[in-house]
Amino acid sequence: MDPVDRVLAAADARADSRALFGGSALALQGQAAASGIDGDQLDLEERQALRRVGGLSTELADVTEVEYRQLRLENVVLIGIYAQGGLEDAENSLRELAALSETAGAVVLDGLLQRRTHPDPSTFLGKGKAQELRDAVAALGADTVVADTELAPSQRRALEDVVGVKVIDRTAVILDIFSQHAKSREGKAQVELAQLEYLLPRLRGWGESMSRQAGGQVGSGVGMGSRGPGETKIELDRRRIHTRMSRLRKQIKGFAPGREANRANRSRHAVPSVAIAGYTNAGKSSLLNRITRAGALVENALFATLDTAVRRTETADGRSYTLVDTVGFVRNLPHELVEAFRSTLEEVERADVIIHVLDASHPDPASQLATVRDVIGELGARDIPEILVFNKSDLVGDDDVLALRGLEPEAVFVSARTGAGIDELLARISDLIPRPDIRVELLVPYEHGEVIAALHERGTVVSTSYEETGTRIVALVMPEQAGSLRDYQVVPA
């Protein structure tokens, strides 16, 4: 049986995440045992083997449909590494990468993990395992390999040279999803900037790309000859990217005054802000729609929401506030995206309350919780009151709910689909958003009825009476609102 047949036979026999590329590892183990070197190395096979992660394949069973999809989709194999004791976390991460790849429009053929303490500085997996990966890619008919980490440019090039197909990393997949889903001008500019920052150190030149362009006027056939060595094609590309990045930064900076004006308007009218933050695909937009009937895009895909949506609603006692739907987080979120989308994440920084949404049905909610709280901490928003919400509670059983209660005893369990738990969440929001606490007594002329309406909308009216010159009203208001009411205040006798 040749090495490829042995790979596929092992995969069929051990679909429950056992060793995939066992041939060479078994041979090494046998040699060591026969010679007595290093004693009994019972875990040598496991230490050196790549593992198949079950349940990742999204290839269709209908061959005709597969062939149709292959015309427009990439067929990918996922790879990753894990240290001792980190197999479960690595499998969850690889399944998340499979969901990311699907969202980007790929067909996942297989997922492979290798146990090793550190990535190989040259080919990520090591030379021998990279060659075995090449055989598996050829057997599966894959045209792309996706690594579950951010590869150094040299690692990507070296692995491509061995495997013979395109190699990308987790960051490239996320950037591709963002480029597909961004709709607003600001969102598109932010994504393009992040893509260029990622691309710049990864430019690769071949043949004519490395040759010099003519300097001076020689390119147009004028002059005696070159006025200098000119630029290589790759240097020209780098310069153009730098120029484009500079323009994009200015463009994104130009959007800031509009955002500030909107926030200032909400602040001037004393409207509290509640930001919905959380892991991608946790159901944030569904929750926004359930509370406000906003009609925001909802899709069972990662990063369906990239552009901030702001909707206005009110508490049961009539106090207005805004709900802000923000971009979701993901583990190992590329640094370029954190920086590029900082303007979007400002809504989290400046919120009065954060609704932190988690997927109750996810196999590892604790890691999602830690990931989002790390990003919230980076934004400097750790001190903002937080309501932890386990969404999709209709998909979990009572035992799972008890386990999640142990993780976060104060969490609210809701289902945006069925509406369960929404009333409890609204009550918690009502308790946490700022309440009007400055008492004012006003005499408002009858022709200024808009002032009375604003008090009813954004304050708490204590008493109302009518006099010859206007409406006498006692109310509780926010500090921002009190300053605009000075002209109507009743001066004590």
C-alpha positions as CSV (number, residue, x, y, z in Angstrom):
1,M,0.0,0.0,0.0
2,D,1.5,3.4,-1.0
3,P,1.7,6.3,1.4
4,V,-1.5,8.0,0.1
5,D,-3.5,4.8,0.4
6,R,-2.2,4.4,3.9
7,V,-3.3,8.0,4.7
8,L,-6.9,7.4,3.4
9,A,-7.2,4.0,5.1
10,A,-6.2,5.5,8.4
11,A,-8.7,8.3,8.0
12,D,-11.6,5.8,7.3
13,A,-10.7,3.6,10.2
14,R,-10.2,6.4,12.7
15,A,-12.8,9.1,12.0
16,D,-12.9,10.0,15.7
17,S,-9.9,12.3,15.5
18,R,-7.2,9.6,15.7
19,A,-3.8,9.8,14.0
20,L,-4.0,10.5,10.3
21,F,-0.5,10.3,8.9
22,G,0.7,7.4,11.0
23,G,3.0,5.6,8.6
24,S,6.3,7.5,9.1
25,A,5.6,8.0,12.8
26,L,5.0,4.2,13.4
27,A,8.2,3.5,11.5
28,L,10.2,5.9,13.7
29,Q,8.6,4.4,16.8
30,G,9.5,0.9,15.7
31,Q,13.2,1.8,15.1
32,A,13.5,3.5,18.5
33,A,12.0,0.5,20.3
34,A,14.2,-2.0,18.5
35,S,17.4,-0.1,19.3
36,G,16.4,0.7,22.9
37,I,17.0,4.4,22.4
38,D,15.3,6.7,25.0
39,G,13.4,3.9,26.6
40,D,9.7,3.3,25.9
41,Q,8.4,6.2,23.8
42,L,4.7,5.2,24.0
43,D,3.4,8.6,22.9
44,L,5.7,9.0,20.0
45,E,3.1,8.2,17.4
46,E,0.6,10.7,18.9
47,R,3.3,13.4,19.3
48,Q,4.3,13.3,15.7
49,A,1.0,12.5,14.0
50,L,-1.4,14.9,12.2
51,R,-4.9,14.4,13.4
52,R,-8.1,14.6,11.4
53,V,-10.8,16.8,13.0
54,G,-14.1,15.1,12.5
55,G,-17.3,16.8,11.2
56,L,-15.6,19.6,9.1
57,S,-16.2,18.5,5.6
58,T,-18.8,20.6,3.8
59,E,-18.4,18.8,0.4
60,L,-21.8,17.9,-1.1
61,A,-22.9,14.3,-1.7
62,D,-24.5,15.1,-5.1
63,V,-21.5,14.9,-7.5
64,T,-23.2,17.0,-10.2
65,E,-23.8,19.8,-7.6
66,V,-20.2,19.5,-6.3
67,E,-18.9,19.9,-9.9
68,Y,-21.1,23.0,-10.3
69,R,-19.9,24.5,-7.1
70,Q,-16.3,23.8,-7.9
71,L,-16.6,26.3,-10.8
72,R,-17.0,29.1,-8.3
73,L,-15.8,27.9,-4.9
74,E,-12.4,26.8,-3.6
75,N,-11.8,23.4,-2.1
76,V,-9.8,23.8,1.0
77,V,-7.9,21.7,3.6
78,L,-7.4,23.2,7.0
79,I,-4.3,22.7,9.1
80,G,-3.3,23.6,12.6
81,I,-0.9,22.7,15.4
82,Y,-1.5,22.1,19.1
83,A,0.7,21.6,22.2
84,Q,0.3,18.8,24.7
85,G,-3.1,19.0,26.4
86,G,-4.5,21.5,23.9
87,L,-6.3,19.1,21.5
88,E,-9.9,20.1,22.4
89,D,-9.2,23.8,22.1
90,A,-7.4,23.3,18.8
91,E,-10.3,21.2,17.4
92,N,-12.8,24.0,18.4
93,S,-10.6,26.6,16.8
94,L,-10.3,24.5,13.6
95,R,-14.1,24.0,13.5
96,E,-14.4,27.8,13.8
97,L,-12.0,28.2,10.9
98,A,-14.2,25.8,8.9
99,A,-17.2,28.0,9.5
100,L,-15.1,31.1,8.5
101,S,-14.1,29.3,5.3
102,E,-17.7,28.4,4.5
103,T,-18.7,31.9,5.0
104,A,-16.0,33.1,2.7
105,G,-17.4,30.7,0.0
106,A,-15.2,27.6,0.2
107,V,-15.9,23.9,0.4
108,V,-14.0,22.3,3.4
109,L,-12.6,18.9,2.4
110,D,-10.7,18.1,5.5
111,G,-9.1,19.4,8.7
112,L,-5.7,18.2,10.0
113,L,-3.9,18.9,13.2
114,Q,-0.3,18.2,14.2
115,R,0.9,18.0,17.8
116,R,4.1,20.1,18.2
117,T,5.2,22.7,20.8
118,H,6.0,25.4,18.3
119,P,5.4,26.1,14.6
120,D,8.2,25.2,12.3
121,P,9.9,28.6,11.4
122,S,10.2,27.5,7.8
123,T,7.1,25.5,6.7
124,F,4.9,25.8,9.8
125,L,4.4,22.0,9.9
126,G,7.9,20.9,9.4
127,K,9.4,19.6,6.1
128,G,8.3,16.0,6.5
129,K,4.8,16.7,7.5
130,A,4.5,19.4,4.7
131,Q,5.3,16.7,2.2
132,E,2.7,14.4,3.7
133,L,0.2,17.3,3.5
134,R,1.1,17.6,-0.2
135,D,0.1,14.0,-0.7
136,A,-3.2,14.5,1.1
137,V,-4.0,17.6,-0.9
138,A,-3.3,15.8,-4.1
139,A,-5.5,12.8,-3.0
140,L,-8.4,15.1,-2.0
141,G,-8.2,17.4,-5.0
142,A,-7.9,20.5,-2.9
143,D,-6.7,23.8,-4.4
144,T,-6.1,25.8,-1.2
145,V,-4.6,25.1,2.2
146,V,-5.8,27.3,5.1
147,A,-3.6,27.6,8.3
148,D,-5.4,28.2,11.6
149,T,-3.0,31.0,12.6
150,E,-1.3,34.0,11.0
151,L,1.6,32.7,8.9
152,A,4.7,34.7,8.4
153,P,5.3,35.6,4.7
154,S,8.3,33.3,4.6
155,Q,6.3,30.4,6.1
156,R,3.5,30.8,3.5
157,R,5.9,30.9,0.6
158,A,7.9,27.9,1.8
159,L,4.7,25.8,2.4
160,E,3.4,26.8,-1.0
161,D,6.6,25.6,-2.6
162,V,6.2,22.2,-1.0
163,V,2.5,21.7,-1.2
164,G,2.1,23.0,-4.7
165,V,-1.2,24.9,-4.1
166,K,-2.2,28.2,-2.7
167,V,-1.6,28.7,1.0
168,I,-3.5,31.3,3.0
169,D,-4.0,31.9,6.8
170,R,-6.8,32.6,9.1
171,T,-6.3,36.4,8.8
172,A,-6.7,36.2,5.0
173,V,-10.0,34.3,5.4
174,I,-11.4,36.9,7.8
175,L,-10.3,39.8,5.6
176,D,-12.0,38.1,2.6
177,I,-15.3,37.8,4.6
178,F,-15.1,41.4,5.6
179,S,-14.6,42.5,2.0
180,Q,-17.7,40.6,1.0
181,H,-19.9,41.9,3.7
182,A,-19.0,45.5,4.1
183,K,-21.7,47.7,2.6
184,S,-21.2,51.3,3.8
185,R,-18.5,53.6,2.4
186,E,-16.7,53.7,5.7
187,G,-16.9,49.9,6.2
188,K,-15.5,49.3,2.7
189,A,-12.6,51.8,3.3
190,Q,-11.8,50.2,6.6
191,V,-11.7,46.7,5.1
192,E,-9.5,47.8,2.1
193,L,-7.1,49.5,4.5
194,A,-6.8,46.3,6.6
195,Q,-6.3,44.2,3.4
196,L,-3.5,46.5,2.2
197,E,-1.8,46.4,5.6
198,Y,-1.9,42.7,5.5
199,L,-0.8,42.4,1.8
200,L,2.2,44.8,2.0
201,P,4.8,42.5,3.7
202,R,3.5,39.6,1.6
203,L,4.1,40.8,-1.9
204,R,6.0,38.3,-3.9
205,G,7.8,38.8,-7.2
206,W,8.7,36.5,-10.0
207,G,10.6,37.0,-13.2
208,E,9.8,40.4,-14.7
209,S,8.4,41.6,-11.4
210,M,12.0,41.7,-10.1
211,S,13.4,43.5,-13.1
212,R,14.0,47.2,-13.2
213,Q,11.7,49.6,-14.8
214,A,13.4,52.2,-17.1
215,G,14.2,55.5,-15.5
216,G,14.1,59.0,-16.9
217,Q,12.4,59.4,-20.3
218,V,13.6,56.2,-21.9
219,G,10.3,54.5,-21.5
220,S,8.7,56.9,-24.0
221,G,11.6,56.7,-26.5
222,V,13.0,60.1,-25.6
223,G,16.5,60.8,-24.5
224,M,19.8,59.1,-24.7
225,G,19.1,56.5,-22.1
226,S,18.1,55.7,-18.6
227,R,18.5,58.5,-16.0
228,G,18.8,55.9,-13.3
229,P,18.1,52.3,-12.4
230,G,14.3,52.9,-11.8
231,E,12.1,50.7,-9.7
232,T,11.4,47.1,-9.8
233,K,7.8,46.1,-10.3
234,I,7.5,45.0,-6.7
235,E,8.9,48.3,-5.5
236,L,6.3,50.1,-7.7
237,D,3.6,48.0,-6.2
238,R,4.7,48.8,-2.6
239,R,4.7,52.5,-3.4
240,R,1.2,52.4,-4.9
241,I,0.0,50.5,-1.8
242,H,1.5,53.1,0.5
243,T,-0.1,55.9,-1.5
244,R,-3.5,54.1,-1.4
245,M,-3.2,53.5,2.3
246,S,-2.5,57.1,3.0
247,R,-5.6,58.1,1.0
248,L,-7.8,55.6,2.8
249,R,-6.6,56.8,6.3
250,K,-7.5,60.4,5.3
251,Q,-10.9,59.1,4.0
252,I,-11.7,57.2,7.2
253,K,-10.6,60.2,9.3
254,G,-13.1,62.3,7.3
255,F,-16.0,60.1,8.5
256,A,-15.2,61.0,12.1
257,P,-17.0,64.4,12.3
258,G,-20.3,62.8,11.1
259,R,-20.1,60.1,13.8
260,E,-19.2,62.7,16.4
261,A,-22.1,64.9,15.4
262,N,-24.5,62.0,15.8
263,R,-23.1,61.1,19.2
264,A,-23.2,64.7,20.3
265,N,-26.8,65.0,19.2
266,R,-27.8,61.9,21.2
267,S,-25.8,63.2,24.2
268,R,-27.3,66.7,24.0
269,H,-30.8,65.1,24.1
270,A,-29.7,62.9,27.0
271,V,-30.4,59.6,25.2
272,P,-28.5,56.7,26.9
273,S,-26.7,54.3,24.6
274,V,-26.7,50.5,25.0
275,A,-24.2,48.6,22.8
276,I,-24.8,45.0,21.8
277,A,-21.4,43.3,21.7
278,G,-20.3,39.7,21.5
279,Y,-18.8,36.8,19.5
280,T,-19.6,36.6,15.8
281,N,-22.8,34.7,15.0
282,A,-24.0,34.8,18.6
283,G,-27.3,36.4,17.5
284,K,-26.7,40.1,18.2
285,S,-28.7,41.4,15.1
286,S,-31.5,38.9,15.9
287,L,-31.6,40.4,19.4
288,L,-31.7,43.9,18.0
289,N,-34.6,42.9,15.8
290,R,-36.5,41.2,18.6
291,I,-36.3,44.3,20.8
292,T,-36.8,47.1,18.3
293,R,-38.1,45.3,15.2
294,A,-35.2,47.0,13.4
295,G,-35.2,44.7,10.3
296,A,-31.4,44.4,10.5
297,L,-29.7,41.7,8.3
298,V,-29.8,38.3,10.0
299,E,-27.8,35.4,8.6
300,N,-26.5,32.2,10.0
301,A,-22.9,33.2,9.0
302,L,-19.9,34.7,10.6
303,F,-19.5,38.5,10.3
304,A,-22.9,39.0,8.7
305,T,-22.9,42.5,10.4
306,L,-20.0,44.9,9.7
307,D,-21.8,48.2,9.6
308,T,-23.1,49.7,12.9
309,A,-26.9,49.8,13.2
310,V,-28.4,52.2,15.7
311,R,-32.1,51.9,16.7
312,R,-34.1,53.9,19.2
313,T,-36.4,52.3,21.7
314,E,-37.7,53.0,25.3
315,T,-38.1,51.3,28.6
316,A,-41.5,50.3,30.1
317,D,-41.7,53.6,32.0
318,G,-41.1,55.6,28.9
319,R,-37.4,56.5,29.0
320,S,-35.7,56.5,25.6
321,Y,-32.4,54.9,24.8
322,T,-30.5,53.7,21.7
323,L,-29.5,50.1,20.9
324,V,-26.3,49.8,18.8
325,D,-25.5,46.6,16.9
326,T,-21.7,46.2,16.5
327,V,-19.3,44.0,14.5
328,G,-18.7,40.6,16.2
329,F,-15.5,39.4,17.6
330,V,-13.6,36.2,16.9
331,R,-10.6,34.5,18.5
332,N,-7.3,35.7,17.1
333,L,-9.0,38.7,15.5
334,P,-6.3,40.2,13.2
335,H,-4.7,43.3,14.6
336,E,-5.2,45.1,11.3
337,L,-9.0,44.7,11.7
338,V,-9.0,45.9,15.4
339,E,-7.3,49.1,14.3
340,A,-9.3,49.5,11.1
341,F,-12.6,49.0,12.8
342,R,-11.8,51.1,15.9
343,S,-14.3,53.8,14.7
344,T,-17.0,51.1,14.7
345,L,-15.9,49.8,18.1
346,E,-16.1,53.4,19.5
347,E,-19.8,52.7,20.0
348,V,-18.8,50.1,22.6
349,E,-16.3,52.5,24.3
350,R,-18.9,55.3,24.7
351,A,-21.9,53.2,25.7
352,D,-23.7,53.5,29.0
353,V,-24.4,49.7,29.1
354,I,-23.0,46.8,27.2
355,I,-25.1,43.8,26.3
356,H,-22.6,41.0,26.0
357,V,-24.2,38.3,23.8
358,L,-23.0,34.6,23.9
359,D,-24.2,31.6,22.0
360,A,-25.5,29.2,24.6
361,S,-25.3,26.3,22.1
362,H,-21.6,26.8,21.4
363,P,-19.3,23.9,22.5
364,D,-16.9,26.3,24.2
365,P,-18.7,29.4,25.5
366,A,-15.9,30.1,28.1
367,S,-13.4,30.9,25.3
368,Q,-15.9,33.1,23.5
369,L,-16.5,35.0,26.8
370,A,-12.7,35.5,27.4
371,T,-12.1,36.6,23.8
372,V,-14.8,39.3,23.9
373,R,-13.8,40.6,27.3
374,D,-10.2,40.8,26.2
375,V,-11.2,43.1,23.2
376,I,-13.5,45.1,25.5
377,G,-10.6,45.6,27.8
378,E,-8.4,46.7,24.9
379,L,-11.0,49.3,24.1
380,G,-10.9,50.7,27.6
381,A,-14.5,49.8,28.3
382,R,-14.1,47.3,31.1
383,D,-15.7,49.6,33.6
384,I,-18.9,50.0,31.7
385,P,-21.9,48.1,33.2
386,E,-22.3,44.7,31.4
387,I,-25.3,42.5,31.0
388,L,-24.2,39.0,30.0
389,V,-26.8,37.3,27.7
390,F,-26.8,33.7,26.7
391,N,-28.8,33.7,23.4
392,K,-30.2,30.6,21.6
393,S,-31.3,29.2,25.0
394,D,-34.0,27.2,23.1
395,L,-31.3,25.0,21.6
396,V,-29.8,23.8,24.9
397,G,-31.1,21.5,27.6
398,D,-31.6,22.0,31.4
399,D,-28.2,20.4,32.2
400,D,-26.4,22.8,29.8
401,V,-28.3,25.8,31.4
402,L,-27.1,24.7,34.9
403,A,-23.5,24.5,33.6
404,L,-23.7,27.9,32.0
405,R,-25.2,29.3,35.3
406,G,-22.1,28.0,37.0
407,L,-20.0,29.9,34.5
408,E,-21.9,33.2,34.9
409,P,-24.5,33.2,37.7
410,E,-25.9,36.6,36.9
411,A,-26.4,35.9,33.2
412,V,-29.8,36.3,31.4
413,F,-31.0,33.4,29.2
414,V,-32.9,34.5,26.1
415,S,-34.0,33.3,22.7
416,A,-34.2,35.9,20.1
417,R,-36.1,33.4,17.9
418,T,-38.9,32.6,20.4
419,G,-38.8,35.7,22.6
420,A,-38.1,33.8,25.8
421,G,-36.2,35.8,28.4
422,I,-36.6,39.1,26.6
423,D,-38.7,40.7,29.3
424,E,-36.1,39.9,31.9
425,L,-33.4,41.4,29.7
426,L,-35.4,44.6,29.1
427,A,-35.9,45.0,32.9
428,R,-32.2,44.6,33.4
429,I,-31.5,47.3,30.8
430,S,-34.1,49.6,32.5
431,D,-32.3,49.2,35.8
432,L,-28.8,50.0,34.5
433,I,-29.3,52.9,32.0
434,P,-28.9,56.3,33.7
435,R,-32.0,57.7,35.3
436,P,-32.9,61.4,35.4
437,D,-31.9,62.6,38.9
438,I,-31.9,66.4,38.8
439,R,-35.1,68.0,40.1
440,V,-36.2,71.2,38.2
441,E,-39.3,73.3,38.5
442,L,-40.2,75.1,35.3
443,L,-42.8,77.6,34.0
444,V,-43.0,76.9,30.3
445,P,-45.0,79.3,28.0
446,Y,-47.8,77.6,26.2
447,E,-46.3,78.4,22.8
448,H,-43.2,76.2,23.8
449,G,-45.0,72.9,23.9
450,E,-41.9,71.1,22.5
451,V,-40.2,71.6,25.9
452,I,-43.1,69.8,27.7
453,A,-42.9,67.0,25.1
454,A,-39.1,66.6,25.6
455,L,-39.6,66.4,29.4
456,H,-42.1,63.6,29.0
457,E,-39.9,61.8,26.5
458,R,-36.5,62.1,28.2
459,G,-37.2,62.9,31.8
460,T,-39.6,62.0,34.6
461,V,-42.5,64.3,35.1
462,V,-43.4,64.6,38.9
463,S,-46.3,67.1,38.7
464,T,-48.0,69.4,36.2
465,S,-50.3,72.5,36.8
466,Y,-51.6,75.2,34.5
467,E,-51.3,79.0,35.1
468,E,-52.2,82.1,33.2
469,T,-48.7,82.5,31.7
470,G,-47.9,78.8,31.0
471,T,-47.5,75.3,32.3
472,R,-45.8,74.9,35.7
473,I,-44.1,71.5,35.7
474,V,-41.8,69.7,38.2
475,A,-39.6,67.0,36.6
476,L,-36.5,64.9,37.0
477,V,-34.0,65.4,34.2
478,M,-30.5,64.3,33.1
479,P,-27.5,66.8,33.7
480,E,-27.2,67.4,30.0
481,Q,-30.8,68.4,29.7
482,A,-30.9,70.6,32.8
483,G,-28.6,73.2,31.2
484,S,-31.0,73.8,28.3
485,L,-33.9,74.5,30.6
486,R,-32.4,77.4,32.6
487,D,-34.6,80.0,30.8
488,Y,-37.8,78.3,32.1
489,Q,-36.7,77.6,35.7
490,V,-38.8,79.1,38.5
491,V,-36.7,81.3,40.8
492,P,-37.6,80.6,44.5
493,A,-39.3,83.6,46.2
